[in-house]
Amino acid sequence: MKTVAHDDQPQEEWRAGVKTRMHVSARKGATQLCIFEQWVEPAVGAPTHWHPVEEVLTMIVGKARCGSMKIVSS
């Protein structure tokens, strides 16, 4: 079993206004799982996309819109 020290993973700028820290991904040897953290500036978001598997988002702080659904975290 591999272990990951989250704070030891580098942050990368994926696109303007979006920084990402990968924890588990194909680049790190995973075959069916991807886990990462993102810091997204206000008014910036992901382009419309899809995945052949489920996607889970956990928002720690802030607010977001996913389609017609508004999500707010305190």
HUBELQUI-V925109 format. One line per field, one symbol per residue. phi: phi as a letter, one per 20 degrees, with the letter a starting at -180 (. if undefined). psi: psi as a letter, one per 30 degrees, with the letter a starting at -180 (. if undefined). Layout:
# HUBELQUI-V925109
phi=???
psi=???
This chain:
# HUBELQUI-V925109
phi=.edcegfeefecefbgncdccedcaffdofdbbccbdcddfgmdbefgbbcfcfccdceebobbccmeeddcde
psi=kklkjeffklkkjelkgjkkjkeklefgfkfgkkklkkjklkgkaklkllkgllkkkjkekallkjbgkkkkk.
